[in-house]
Amino acid sequence: MSTNSLLPALTRDAARAVMATAGDRHRPAFVQLRSLGGAINDVPAGATAYAHRTAQVMAQGNLFPPHRHDDLHRLWAPVREHGTGSYVNFESGTGPGVFDRAYPGATGARVRELWRRHDPDGVLRPLTVG
């Protein structure tokens, strides 16, 4: 299972939250940090489905069986507090919260409309678009 948070910056508090997640004695998450920015920020946030153009870091967390996605969701909550959203391709969860983090505001409205128009039978809606 995987989840992620897009961070505007890797602040001291965000780094502490990431380290606490990785160092949990009962459910240690495998954590990756990816640097963002540069040319990715040259495209306006509203031009594509990726609305998080100001994020500088992607923190990704993974848990493996026997742990469940609910465990990862609870474990990752302190990291998520520092983020502005998530990148959908590094998210194994489903549901409205996942969709809203990946596609906030006007971007989410555009993605929902495109899904309704191009997938009227709901075949390609694993994120519970609604």
GIGI-V427440 format. One record per residue. BURIAL is I if it has 24 or more other C-alpha atoms within 12 Angstrom, else O. Layout:
BURIAL + BURIAL
This chain:
I + I + I + I + I + I + I + I + I + I + O + O + O + I + I + O + I + I + I + I + I + I + O + O + O + O + I + O + I + I + I + O + I + O + O + O + O + O + O + O + O + O + O + O + O + O + O + O + I + I + I + I + I + I + I + I + I + I + I + I + I + I + I + O + O + O + O + O + I + O + I + I + I + O + I + I + O + I + I + I + O + I + I + I + I + I + I + I + O + I + I + I + I + I + O + O + O + I + I + I + I + I + I + I + O + O + I + I + O + O + I + I + O + O + O + O + O + O + O + O + O + O + O + O + O + O + I + O + I + O
